[in-house]
Amino acid sequence: MALKVLFALDTARTQYYHFKAIIVAGMGLFTDAYDLFCIPPIMRLIGRIYYTENNYDVPVEVISPMVSLALLGTVIGKLVFGRFGDLIGRRRVYGLALMLMVVSSLGCGFSICTTQQCVLVSLGFFRFLLGVGIGGDYPLSATIMSEFANKRTRGAFIAAVFSMQGLGILMSSGVTMVVCTIFKALQHPKNNTITPKEADLVWRLILMIGAIPAAMTFYWRMMMPETARYTALVEQNVLQAAKNMEKVLDVSLSQIAEDVEFPPSPPPSYPLLSREFFRRHGRDLFSCAASWFLVDIVFYSTNLVQSLVNDKFLPQKNKGNAYDDAFAVSKFQALVAVASTIPGYWATVYFIDRIGRVKIQMMGFLFMGLALFASIAAYLHDESKISFLIVYALTFFFSNFGPNTTTFIVPAELFPARFRSTCHGISGAFGKVGAIIGSVGFLLVSHKHQVDKNSDANRISMAGALAFLGAVCMLGMIITYLLTRETMGRSLEENENEDETQELCFLRCVTDSSSV
């Protein structure tokens, strides 16, 4: 029976439930992007409120821990929730991850007290918890979508889940601009202060609004059945797997019931991270983890690139109204998202099942590297920063039409069902370690640039940082070419690197089932 269930999943036509699953699974990624991209304007507001003595600049010693705590929480969430997703089931821990995200988002907004130190400590604590929830959502969302999808459009479905980040960026920018506009309009005409006292409420409100879309999908997450693949292959409950599939897809139980009942073959007995595990899956795990690590170094170091663009296109922090300041930052982020980030996501959705994961990942790394190398000349010789803005946008486009998306997809397709969520979590955890290196390390370089923009030493240092990022991209392309296996158009069971006898047995049984 199990084999007919798997065959039916692989060959099922695209149905309403697939699109519903994209929305429900993608809401965690939506919240992730919302909370990531609302931080820059919020830091502008916090600087206005609590750092008047520092020219409204939040010190790098404060920003670095704030960024690191969220990413450290993400590392822990990926490892813990990823493992539990394989041990006790995807569905049982899926709602917990989302609820943790909702509660911690609200906690970030409520951040107790109004003194500088108390607010920052509270905000850092809830940002850490938020990171844990976001980290847990990554492996579960990718795994659930991969196990519900058919093999023909599986890549597009998982990429569509990941593309919800783009909507999160737009939502973050839109909410910030709307809230700032409303509070500015409500400000008394005679109140000419550049930092109204209500600004302390504004940044809290922006953070808390991000919890609403995630909370709205909690019910549907709880109503999702366990995936048929997990039920059949890990829990060894073939009949329940067929019933779970019947609940969500347009297929009757009679269509996926075997003519002769037989128990499913038990999964291989080797444990996680054993010598046998590394013999069969070590190369795939290293490829996924290394690629994710490298792309996140580059992707999260956009703090560096953002500072170079901000100098030219955003207002000075000590001029104008605080609401105008936050509005300008959000508007800039929205324009970059519409022009480059979101098109990159949807280019992957369209092409992922046409040209394959490996080619897209290699191409993305290559063009990201070329754009970063080109940005060196733009930075050193173009005072207008227009050319720099163009290559900045290209880097975002080829990041998402490339490794930033494919590193989310491939780990959900390569590993056996009983290790799938865990290995996705391990790969993603290595990625977030790279994110910590990228965001914190290059934040320090960016800070030096802001302190003394005209120093020849700092200009050379910035150019060297851009060259380093370009080299990281080229290394990612090489690793992808040498180690990453293509998964396009194959069932998840075919992609598992198991014994030849098991693969041949599976393929033979699938062929027999399809001919009945």
TILOLUM-134895 format. One record per residue (C-alpha): residue number from 1; residue in one letter; x, y, z. Coordinates in pm, 1 decimal. Last residue first. Layout:
BEGIN
PT,k,r,c1,c2,c3
PT,NUM,A,X,Y,Z $
...
***
This chain:
BEGIN
PT,k,r,c1,c2,c3
PT,516,V,-217.0,-231.8,-1200.0 $
PT,515,S,65.3,-97.5,-1418.0 $
PT,514,S,149.6,185.6,-1186.0 $
PT,513,S,190.4,-47.9,-890.0 $
PT,512,D,431.9,-277.5,-1076.8 $
PT,511,T,646.6,17.3,-1181.0 $
PT,510,V,648.5,149.5,-825.4 $
PT,509,C,750.8,-194.8,-696.8 $
PT,508,R,1041.4,-215.6,-944.4 $
PT,507,L,1157.7,133.5,-856.8 $
PT,506,F,1152.0,54.4,-485.2 $
PT,505,C,1336.1,-275.6,-527.4 $
PT,504,L,1599.7,-111.2,-746.9 $
PT,503,E,1653.8,160.1,-488.7 $
PT,502,Q,1677.2,-91.0,-204.8 $
PT,501,T,1923.6,-307.7,-395.3 $
PT,500,E,2137.2,-7.6,-488.6 $
PT,499,D,2179.2,80.8,-122.0 $
PT,498,E,2060.2,428.2,-24.7 $
PT,497,N,2144.4,773.3,-155.3 $
PT,496,E,1789.7,901.4,-137.4 $
PT,495,N,1695.4,1087.0,-454.1 $
PT,494,E,1487.5,797.1,-584.1 $
PT,493,E,1277.8,804.0,-267.0 $
PT,492,L,1211.4,1175.6,-306.6 $
PT,491,S,1078.8,1111.7,-655.0 $
PT,490,R,1279.7,1243.3,-947.0 $
PT,489,G,1208.8,1530.6,-1184.7 $
PT,488,M,1480.1,1762.2,-1052.2 $
PT,487,T,1709.3,1629.5,-778.3 $
PT,486,E,2052.0,1725.1,-917.6 $
PT,485,R,2342.1,1629.1,-692.1 $
PT,484,T,2568.1,1894.9,-540.0 $
PT,483,L,2935.7,1804.8,-493.2 $
PT,482,L,3168.7,1933.6,-764.1 $
PT,481,Y,2958.7,2198.5,-938.4 $
PT,480,T,2799.7,2326.4,-616.8 $
PT,479,I,3135.5,2341.8,-441.5 $
PT,478,I,3281.7,2540.5,-733.4 $
PT,477,M,2988.8,2786.0,-740.8 $
PT,476,G,3015.0,2840.3,-366.1 $
PT,475,L,3386.8,2914.0,-398.9 $
PT,474,M,3302.9,3175.6,-662.5 $
PT,473,C,3050.5,3334.7,-427.7 $
PT,472,V,3304.7,3350.1,-144.2 $
PT,471,A,3548.3,3519.4,-385.1 $
PT,470,G,3291.4,3790.8,-456.9 $
PT,469,L,3241.0,3844.4,-84.5 $
PT,468,F,3616.9,3881.9,-39.3 $
PT,467,A,3632.1,4136.1,-323.3 $
PT,466,L,3358.3,4339.1,-153.1 $
PT,465,A,3551.6,4331.0,173.3 $
PT,464,G,3868.7,4439.7,-6.1 $
PT,463,A,3687.8,4736.7,-157.0 $
PT,462,M,3565.4,4832.2,189.8 $
PT,461,S,3916.7,4806.3,334.4 $
PT,460,I,4058.5,5012.2,49.4 $
PT,459,R,3802.1,5282.6,120.1 $
PT,458,N,3880.4,5258.0,491.5 $
PT,457,A,4252.1,5302.9,433.8 $
PT,456,D,4194.7,5593.2,194.9 $
PT,455,S,3988.8,5770.4,462.4 $
PT,454,N,3705.6,5966.2,306.0 $
PT,453,K,3416.4,5779.4,465.9 $
PT,452,D,3548.8,5812.6,821.4 $
PT,451,V,3294.0,5704.7,1083.8 $
PT,450,Q,3050.1,5555.0,831.0 $
PT,449,H,3323.0,5342.3,672.0 $
PT,448,K,3438.3,5212.7,1010.5 $
PT,447,H,3080.3,5113.6,1085.9 $
PT,446,S,3055.6,4923.2,756.7 $
PT,445,V,3362.8,4721.0,844.3 $
PT,444,L,3212.7,4635.5,1183.7 $
PT,443,L,2881.0,4543.9,1021.1 $
PT,442,F,3083.0,4323.0,790.2 $
PT,441,G,3178.4,4095.0,1073.1 $
PT,440,V,2839.0,4104.6,1242.0 $
PT,439,S,2617.3,4038.4,940.2 $
PT,438,G,2841.7,3805.5,743.0 $
PT,437,I,2981.8,3601.4,1030.6 $
PT,436,I,2640.1,3567.6,1190.9 $
PT,435,A,2489.9,3474.1,853.3 $
PT,434,G,2758.4,3209.6,802.8 $
PT,433,V,2650.3,3055.6,1132.0 $
PT,432,K,2297.0,3089.6,994.5 $
PT,431,G,2389.6,2874.9,696.4 $
PT,430,F,2546.1,2609.7,917.9 $
PT,429,A,2213.4,2594.1,1100.3 $
PT,428,G,2031.6,2563.4,767.0 $
PT,427,S,2227.5,2253.9,670.6 $
PT,426,I,2171.6,2097.6,1014.1 $
PT,425,G,1798.2,2177.7,1000.5 $
PT,424,H,1761.1,2029.9,652.0 $
PT,423,C,1946.0,1723.5,775.8 $
PT,422,T,1708.1,1687.4,1070.7 $
PT,421,S,1394.7,1738.4,860.9 $
PT,420,R,1497.2,1473.0,608.9 $
PT,419,F,1648.0,1210.7,842.3 $
PT,418,R,1354.9,966.4,877.6 $
PT,417,A,1226.5,1054.5,529.8 $
PT,416,P,1556.6,977.0,358.5 $
PT,415,F,1769.6,1272.3,240.4 $
PT,414,L,1804.7,1458.6,-88.6 $
PT,413,E,1479.5,1648.8,-142.7 $
PT,412,A,1435.5,1882.4,155.1 $
PT,411,P,1808.7,1956.7,152.7 $
PT,410,V,1773.9,2083.0,-209.3 $
PT,409,I,1501.1,2343.5,-159.0 $
PT,408,F,1633.7,2590.2,99.1 $
PT,407,T,1980.2,2593.1,-58.8 $
PT,406,T,1800.8,2653.6,-389.7 $
PT,405,T,1644.6,2979.1,-269.9 $
PT,404,N,1947.9,3172.1,-142.5 $
PT,403,P,2157.5,2986.0,-399.2 $
PT,402,G,2010.9,3129.5,-720.2 $
PT,401,F,1731.5,3347.5,-844.2 $
PT,400,N,1720.6,3474.0,-486.1 $
PT,399,S,2089.6,3564.6,-472.2 $
PT,398,F,2080.4,3653.7,-837.7 $
PT,397,F,1825.2,3929.8,-776.4 $
PT,396,F,1987.0,4058.5,-457.2 $
PT,395,T,2327.4,4090.3,-622.5 $
PT,394,L,2167.2,4256.1,-922.7 $
PT,393,A,2009.8,4520.5,-697.0 $
PT,392,Y,2348.4,4610.2,-546.4 $
PT,391,V,2494.0,4613.5,-898.7 $
PT,390,I,2241.2,4883.0,-991.1 $
PT,389,L,2280.6,5080.5,-667.5 $
PT,388,F,2657.0,5093.1,-722.3 $
PT,387,S,2600.6,5232.3,-1070.2 $
PT,386,I,2388.5,5510.2,-919.6 $
PT,385,K,2636.7,5579.1,-636.1 $
PT,384,S,2675.8,5939.5,-758.1 $
PT,383,E,3043.8,5940.4,-660.8 $
PT,382,D,3123.9,5659.9,-905.5 $
PT,381,H,3496.6,5570.7,-896.6 $
PT,380,L,3572.7,5359.9,-589.5 $
PT,379,Y,3229.0,5215.5,-521.7 $
PT,378,A,3143.8,5146.2,-885.2 $
PT,377,A,3484.5,4985.7,-939.8 $
PT,376,I,3431.5,4758.4,-639.0 $
PT,375,S,3069.2,4693.2,-737.9 $
PT,374,A,3187.9,4507.9,-1048.1 $
PT,373,F,3349.3,4243.2,-827.4 $
PT,372,L,3024.6,4213.2,-632.6 $
PT,371,A,2820.0,4181.1,-951.5 $
PT,370,L,3055.6,3913.0,-1084.1 $
PT,369,G,3028.6,3717.8,-760.3 $
PT,368,M,2649.2,3736.1,-754.3 $
PT,367,F,2652.1,3633.5,-1120.0 $
PT,366,L,2854.6,3318.6,-1050.7 $
PT,365,F,2674.3,3218.7,-730.1 $
PT,364,G,2337.6,3251.1,-901.5 $
PT,363,M,2448.1,3057.1,-1209.6 $
PT,362,M,2579.9,2772.9,-996.8 $
PT,361,Q,2259.8,2757.2,-791.5 $
PT,360,I,2037.6,2776.7,-1099.0 $
PT,359,K,2235.0,2503.7,-1275.1 $
PT,358,V,2227.2,2276.1,-970.2 $
PT,357,R,1856.0,2316.8,-900.1 $
PT,356,G,1725.6,2229.9,-1244.2 $
PT,355,I,1654.4,2388.7,-1581.7 $
PT,354,R,1277.0,2346.2,-1607.9 $
PT,353,D,1167.6,2253.0,-1256.7 $
PT,352,I,1345.7,2552.1,-1101.1 $
PT,351,F,1263.1,2791.4,-1387.0 $
PT,350,Y,930.2,2948.4,-1287.2 $
PT,349,V,966.7,2940.5,-908.3 $
PT,348,T,1328.2,3054.9,-943.2 $
PT,347,A,1224.0,3356.8,-1150.1 $
PT,346,W,963.9,3416.8,-880.5 $
PT,345,Y,1219.5,3461.4,-605.1 $
PT,344,G,1447.4,3680.4,-817.5 $
PT,343,P,1157.8,3903.7,-922.9 $
PT,342,I,1086.2,3954.3,-549.2 $
PT,341,T,1439.9,4066.3,-463.4 $
PT,340,S,1521.1,4287.0,-762.8 $
PT,339,A,1296.2,4582.7,-843.0 $
PT,338,V,1010.6,4519.1,-598.8 $
PT,337,A,1242.1,4437.4,-308.4 $
PT,336,V,1479.2,4726.6,-382.6 $
PT,335,L,1183.1,4966.6,-393.6 $
PT,334,A,1043.9,4829.2,-67.5 $
PT,333,Q,1378.4,4867.4,110.3 $
PT,332,F,1406.4,5230.7,-4.7 $
PT,331,K,1054.4,5305.2,113.0 $
PT,330,S,1128.4,5146.7,450.1 $
PT,329,V,1439.3,5362.9,502.8 $
PT,328,A,1254.9,5677.7,391.8 $
PT,327,F,958.9,5612.0,623.6 $
PT,326,A,1191.8,5560.4,923.3 $
PT,325,D,1347.6,5904.0,863.9 $
PT,324,D,1016.8,6073.1,786.5 $
PT,323,Y,877.0,5938.9,1114.7 $
PT,322,A,1178.0,6069.9,1306.7 $
PT,321,N,1119.3,6419.7,1160.9 $
PT,320,G,1396.2,6593.5,971.1 $
PT,319,K,1772.4,6595.7,1018.1 $
PT,318,N,1998.4,6408.8,1260.5 $
PT,317,K,1976.8,6073.5,1084.2 $
PT,316,Q,2076.5,6213.4,746.4 $
PT,315,P,1828.1,6143.5,468.5 $
PT,314,L,1857.9,5834.1,248.2 $
PT,313,F,1985.6,5805.5,-111.7 $
PT,312,K,2356.0,5883.6,-95.1 $
PT,311,D,2482.0,5750.8,237.2 $
PT,310,N,2215.0,5480.6,229.6 $
PT,309,V,2377.0,5312.7,-70.9 $
PT,308,L,2708.0,5248.5,102.7 $
PT,307,S,2534.5,5149.5,425.2 $
PT,306,Q,2319.8,4896.2,241.4 $
PT,305,V,2628.2,4726.1,99.6 $
PT,304,L,2770.8,4657.4,444.1 $
PT,303,N,2439.8,4555.3,597.9 $
PT,302,T,2415.6,4338.9,285.8 $
PT,301,S,2649.3,4109.5,480.2 $
PT,300,Y,2350.3,3884.8,538.3 $
PT,299,F,2338.7,3759.2,180.3 $
PT,298,V,2714.2,3715.9,137.0 $
PT,297,I,2783.2,3510.2,448.3 $
PT,296,D,2445.7,3345.5,392.1 $
PT,295,V,2554.4,3218.0,50.0 $
PT,294,L,2865.5,3054.2,193.4 $
PT,293,F,2700.5,2871.4,482.6 $
PT,292,W,2412.6,2750.6,263.7 $
PT,291,S,2654.4,2606.8,9.6 $
PT,290,A,2865.2,2443.1,282.3 $
PT,289,A,2565.0,2288.7,459.0 $
PT,288,C,2406.2,2147.9,142.1 $
PT,287,S,2732.2,2010.1,1.4 $
PT,286,F,2842.5,1868.0,337.6 $
PT,285,L,2507.5,1694.8,384.2 $
PT,284,D,2513.7,1551.6,32.6 $
PT,283,R,2869.1,1420.8,71.3 $
PT,282,G,2793.7,1268.5,409.6 $
PT,281,H,2477.6,1090.8,297.5 $
PT,280,R,2567.1,724.8,234.3 $
PT,279,R,2908.3,694.4,395.4 $
PT,278,F,2817.9,960.7,650.4 $
PT,277,F,2515.2,762.2,764.5 $
PT,276,E,2716.4,439.0,774.0 $
PT,275,R,2973.1,603.0,1001.9 $
PT,274,S,2694.0,724.0,1227.3 $
PT,273,L,2561.5,1080.0,1213.6 $
PT,272,L,2198.8,960.1,1249.4 $
PT,271,P,2157.5,592.4,1325.0 $
PT,270,Y,2191.1,289.0,1091.8 $
PT,269,S,1886.4,59.4,1090.0 $
PT,268,P,1767.8,101.3,732.4 $
PT,267,P,1390.8,157.9,714.1 $
PT,266,P,1159.7,-136.8,767.4 $
PT,265,S,994.2,-280.2,454.4 $
PT,264,P,628.7,-188.5,446.2 $
PT,263,P,389.1,-458.6,562.9 $
PT,262,F,192.6,-634.0,290.1 $
PT,261,E,-168.1,-608.9,184.0 $
PT,260,V,-252.9,-749.1,-158.7 $
PT,259,D,-444.7,-537.2,-408.6 $
PT,258,E,-280.8,-226.4,-261.4 $
PT,257,A,-495.0,71.1,-164.4 $
PT,256,I,-420.2,401.4,-338.0 $
PT,255,Q,-715.4,420.1,-574.3 $
PT,254,S,-958.3,259.6,-327.4 $
PT,253,L,-880.4,531.7,-72.8 $
PT,252,S,-1008.5,794.9,-312.1 $
PT,251,V,-799.4,1078.0,-451.6 $
PT,250,D,-853.5,1452.6,-462.5 $
PT,249,L,-587.7,1544.8,-211.9 $
PT,248,V,-614.8,1659.1,149.5 $
PT,247,K,-806.8,1399.7,345.8 $
PT,246,E,-727.7,1108.3,108.2 $
PT,245,M,-356.3,1156.6,172.3 $
PT,244,N,-402.8,1121.6,545.4 $
PT,243,K,-615.5,808.9,494.2 $
PT,242,A,-347.0,651.0,275.8 $
PT,241,A,-80.7,725.0,536.1 $
PT,240,Q,-307.4,583.6,807.3 $
PT,239,L,-323.4,251.5,620.6 $
PT,238,V,52.7,236.2,576.8 $
PT,237,N,150.9,296.6,937.5 $
PT,236,Q,527.7,237.1,932.0 $
PT,235,E,586.0,545.7,1150.7 $
PT,234,V,888.0,638.3,939.4 $
PT,233,L,803.8,531.6,583.2 $
PT,232,A,422.8,532.4,581.7 $
PT,231,T,343.2,812.4,825.9 $
PT,230,Y,636.4,1028.2,717.1 $
PT,229,R,550.3,986.3,350.0 $
PT,228,A,179.4,1046.0,404.7 $
PT,227,T,248.2,1380.8,568.5 $
PT,226,E,80.3,1430.6,904.6 $
PT,225,P,-258.8,1591.7,865.8 $
PT,224,M,-296.4,1971.0,850.1 $
PT,223,M,-564.4,2097.9,1088.6 $
PT,222,M,-314.7,2240.9,1335.7 $
PT,221,R,-143.7,2435.4,1059.9 $
PT,220,W,-480.0,2563.1,942.8 $
PT,219,Y,-557.9,2698.7,1290.7 $
PT,218,F,-220.3,2876.1,1319.1 $
PT,217,T,-263.4,3059.2,987.3 $
PT,216,M,-413.4,3377.8,1135.3 $
PT,215,A,-143.1,3389.9,1403.7 $
PT,214,A,126.1,3420.0,1135.6 $
PT,213,P,-56.9,3705.8,963.7 $
PT,212,I,-99.7,3893.0,1298.7 $
PT,211,A,249.8,3858.3,1447.7 $
PT,210,G,402.7,4123.6,1221.5 $
PT,209,I,163.6,4381.1,1370.1 $
PT,208,M,357.1,4348.2,1697.0 $
PT,207,L,684.8,4474.2,1552.7 $
PT,206,I,530.8,4782.0,1389.2 $
PT,205,L,339.8,4864.7,1708.7 $
PT,204,R,658.0,4859.8,1915.2 $
PT,203,W,833.7,5091.1,1669.1 $
PT,202,V,544.0,5335.7,1678.4 $
PT,201,L,491.4,5342.3,2055.5 $
PT,200,D,835.1,5489.2,2124.7 $
PT,199,A,773.1,5734.8,1840.3 $
PT,198,E,478.0,5869.9,2043.0 $
PT,197,K,721.9,6095.1,2233.5 $
PT,196,P,777.9,6290.6,1913.8 $
PT,195,T,1135.5,6294.4,1777.8 $
PT,194,I,1191.1,6593.1,1548.1 $
PT,193,T,1001.6,6822.0,1782.2 $
PT,192,N,778.2,7067.3,1596.6 $
PT,191,N,463.3,7011.7,1803.7 $
PT,190,K,250.9,7308.9,1702.1 $
PT,189,P,82.6,7108.0,1425.0 $
PT,188,H,-13.3,6832.2,1674.2 $
PT,187,Q,98.5,6491.4,1549.5 $
PT,186,L,-189.4,6283.7,1418.0 $
PT,185,A,-63.8,6309.8,1059.0 $
PT,184,K,284.0,6199.7,1170.7 $
PT,183,F,130.4,5905.8,1354.3 $
PT,182,I,-61.9,5797.1,1046.6 $
PT,181,T,234.4,5835.7,809.9 $
PT,180,C,466.2,5642.4,1041.7 $
PT,179,V,212.8,5358.6,1070.7 $
PT,178,V,159.4,5346.8,693.6 $
PT,177,M,530.5,5355.7,608.9 $
PT,176,T,619.8,5088.7,863.8 $
PT,175,V,331.1,4865.1,756.6 $
PT,174,G,431.4,4892.8,391.6 $
PT,173,S,797.4,4821.7,453.8 $
PT,172,S,724.0,4513.3,661.9 $
PT,171,M,452.4,4394.3,424.1 $
PT,170,L,684.8,4436.0,127.1 $
PT,169,I,959.9,4237.7,299.8 $
PT,168,G,711.6,3970.3,410.1 $
PT,167,L,580.3,3942.0,54.2 $
PT,166,G,935.2,3868.0,-58.1 $
PT,165,Q,979.3,3613.3,219.0 $
PT,164,M,674.9,3432.5,81.7 $
PT,163,S,915.0,3333.0,-195.4 $
PT,162,F,1031.8,3041.8,23.9 $
PT,161,V,693.9,2872.5,-0.9 $
PT,160,A,691.1,2938.5,-375.4 $
PT,159,A,1037.2,2780.2,-401.1 $
PT,158,I,900.6,2468.0,-229.8 $
PT,157,F,609.9,2454.2,-477.8 $
PT,156,A,830.6,2524.7,-779.8 $
PT,155,G,1073.5,2248.8,-680.3 $
PT,154,R,796.1,1994.1,-635.3 $
PT,153,T,638.9,2063.6,-975.7 $
PT,152,R,699.1,1732.3,-1154.8 $
PT,151,K,774.1,1528.0,-841.5 $
PT,150,N,434.0,1585.0,-685.3 $
PT,149,A,419.6,1785.1,-364.9 $
PT,148,F,306.5,1677.4,-16.8 $
PT,147,E,645.7,1548.6,99.8 $
PT,146,S,837.4,1848.8,-37.3 $
PT,145,M,594.9,2094.4,123.0 $
PT,144,I,621.5,1924.9,461.9 $
PT,143,T,1000.8,1912.3,445.6 $
PT,142,A,1047.5,2276.2,347.0 $
PT,141,S,803.9,2402.9,609.8 $
PT,140,L,948.3,2182.0,885.4 $
PT,139,P,1311.9,2260.7,810.0 $
PT,138,Y,1254.9,2640.3,810.3 $
PT,137,D,993.2,2675.5,1087.1 $
PT,136,G,1226.6,2573.9,1366.1 $
PT,135,G,1468.7,2852.1,1280.4 $
PT,134,I,1187.6,3107.3,1281.4 $
PT,133,G,1074.9,2990.8,1625.5 $
PT,132,V,1426.9,2997.9,1768.4 $
PT,131,G,1490.6,3337.7,1609.4 $
PT,130,L,1178.5,3477.6,1772.8 $
PT,129,L,1308.1,3351.3,2105.5 $
PT,128,F,1636.0,3538.7,2046.1 $
PT,127,R,1447.3,3851.2,1937.5 $
PT,126,F,1246.7,3822.1,2261.8 $
PT,125,F,1564.6,3832.8,2469.4 $
PT,124,G,1724.9,4110.9,2262.1 $
PT,123,L,1413.6,4328.7,2294.1 $
PT,122,S,1409.5,4279.4,2670.5 $
PT,121,V,1778.0,4366.9,2701.9 $
PT,120,L,1737.0,4667.2,2469.6 $
PT,119,V,1432.7,4803.0,2651.1 $
PT,118,C,1593.7,4763.8,2993.0 $
PT,117,Q,1915.3,4934.6,2887.0 $
PT,116,Q,1748.9,5240.4,2732.1 $
PT,115,T,1476.3,5296.3,2988.1 $
PT,114,T,1116.3,5249.1,2879.4 $
PT,113,C,1027.2,4932.5,3064.6 $
PT,112,I,920.9,4599.1,2915.2 $
PT,111,S,964.8,4509.1,2550.1 $
PT,110,F,592.5,4500.5,2452.1 $
PT,109,G,679.7,4504.3,2084.1 $
PT,108,C,940.9,4232.1,2105.8 $
PT,107,G,703.3,4026.8,2321.5 $
PT,106,L,437.0,4039.3,2051.0 $
PT,105,S,686.5,3899.2,1803.1 $
PT,104,S,793.6,3643.7,2068.3 $
PT,103,V,437.5,3517.0,2108.7 $
PT,102,V,372.5,3487.4,1734.6 $
PT,101,M,705.5,3319.1,1655.6 $
PT,100,L,664.2,3071.1,1941.8 $
PT,99,M,315.2,2992.7,1811.8 $
PT,98,L,456.6,2920.0,1465.9 $
PT,97,A,720.4,2681.6,1599.8 $
PT,96,L,465.5,2504.7,1820.1 $
PT,95,G,226.2,2462.0,1527.4 $
PT,94,Y,482.8,2261.4,1334.7 $
PT,93,V,592.8,2044.5,1627.0 $
PT,92,R,322.0,1780.1,1604.7 $
PT,91,R,275.8,1815.5,1228.1 $
PT,90,R,629.5,1716.1,1127.5 $
PT,89,G,645.0,1401.1,1335.1 $
PT,88,I,785.4,1276.6,1665.7 $
PT,87,L,1148.0,1194.4,1585.6 $
PT,86,D,1188.6,1347.5,1239.3 $
PT,85,G,1034.1,1686.0,1317.7 $
PT,84,F,1198.3,1670.1,1659.2 $
PT,83,R,1537.8,1681.1,1488.8 $
PT,82,G,1450.8,1981.2,1274.4 $
PT,81,F,1288.7,2153.7,1570.9 $
PT,80,V,1610.5,2130.8,1774.5 $
PT,79,L,1870.4,2196.9,1503.9 $
PT,78,K,1681.5,2468.3,1317.3 $
PT,77,G,1569.6,2638.4,1637.3 $
PT,76,I,1921.7,2648.7,1779.4 $
PT,75,V,2064.6,2813.2,1467.3 $
PT,74,T,1769.7,3055.0,1452.5 $
PT,73,G,1826.2,3156.6,1814.3 $
PT,72,L,2185.4,3236.3,1726.2 $
PT,71,L,2056.0,3447.6,1436.3 $
PT,70,A,1824.7,3649.0,1662.6 $
PT,69,L,2096.3,3690.9,1926.0 $
PT,68,S,2357.5,3792.6,1667.9 $
PT,67,V,2152.8,4080.2,1523.9 $
PT,66,M,2085.0,4237.0,1864.5 $
PT,65,P,2439.9,4158.4,1977.8 $
PT,64,S,2579.7,4348.2,1675.6 $
PT,63,I,2339.0,4643.3,1700.0 $
PT,62,V,2443.7,4736.6,2053.3 $
PT,61,E,2822.4,4741.7,2010.9 $
PT,60,V,2762.6,4904.7,1671.3 $
PT,59,P,2628.9,5202.5,1859.8 $
PT,58,V,2273.4,5319.2,1778.0 $
PT,57,D,2329.7,5652.2,1604.2 $
PT,56,Y,2097.2,5939.7,1700.6 $
PT,55,N,2390.4,6186.3,1716.3 $
PT,54,N,2525.0,5989.0,2013.3 $
PT,53,E,2372.9,6204.4,2290.0 $
PT,52,T,2028.2,6162.6,2136.9 $
PT,51,Y,2068.4,5786.7,2164.4 $
PT,50,Y,1746.4,5658.1,2324.1 $
PT,49,I,1460.5,5801.6,2118.8 $
PT,48,R,1618.8,5888.5,1783.1 $
PT,47,G,1837.4,5577.8,1786.9 $
PT,46,I,1533.1,5365.1,1866.9 $
PT,45,L,1355.3,5517.9,1567.6 $
PT,44,R,1645.9,5449.9,1331.2 $
PT,43,M,1678.1,5099.6,1478.3 $
PT,42,I,1311.5,5048.0,1392.7 $
PT,41,P,1376.3,5154.7,1034.0 $
PT,40,P,1656.3,4893.7,1005.1 $
PT,39,I,1468.1,4622.8,1207.0 $
PT,38,C,1156.4,4602.1,988.4 $
PT,37,F,1347.6,4400.0,729.0 $
PT,36,L,1435.5,4102.1,948.4 $
PT,35,D,1101.0,4084.0,1129.9 $
PT,34,Y,900.1,4086.5,807.2 $
PT,33,A,1139.2,3845.9,635.8 $
PT,32,D,1100.8,3583.7,909.7 $
PT,31,T,726.3,3641.9,933.5 $
PT,30,F,683.7,3563.5,562.3 $
PT,29,L,909.7,3258.8,599.3 $
PT,28,G,678.9,3133.7,875.3 $
PT,27,M,376.5,3213.9,659.7 $
PT,26,G,511.9,2998.9,378.1 $
PT,25,A,384.5,2670.3,516.0 $
PT,24,V,26.2,2794.5,537.7 $
PT,23,I,36.1,2982.0,206.8 $
PT,22,I,213.5,2705.5,13.4 $
PT,21,A,-7.6,2441.2,177.1 $
PT,20,K,-317.8,2620.1,50.1 $
PT,19,F,-168.2,2620.5,-298.7 $
PT,18,H,-104.3,2245.2,-283.7 $
PT,17,Y,-448.9,2188.4,-133.8 $
PT,16,Y,-620.3,2341.1,-437.0 $
PT,15,Q,-474.7,2078.2,-668.9 $
PT,14,T,-176.9,2018.2,-897.4 $
PT,13,R,-212.4,1671.2,-1046.2 $
PT,12,A,-87.3,1377.9,-842.0 $
PT,11,T,200.9,1180.2,-996.4 $
PT,10,D,449.3,1179.8,-710.9 $
PT,9,L,183.2,1160.7,-441.3 $
PT,8,A,7.8,871.8,-617.6 $
PT,7,F,338.3,684.9,-647.2 $
PT,6,L,402.3,735.0,-278.2 $
PT,5,V,57.0,608.8,-183.9 $
PT,4,K,90.0,316.2,-422.1 $
PT,3,L,421.3,228.8,-261.3 $
PT,2,A,279.9,239.1,85.7 $
PT,1,M,0.0,0.0,0.0 $
***
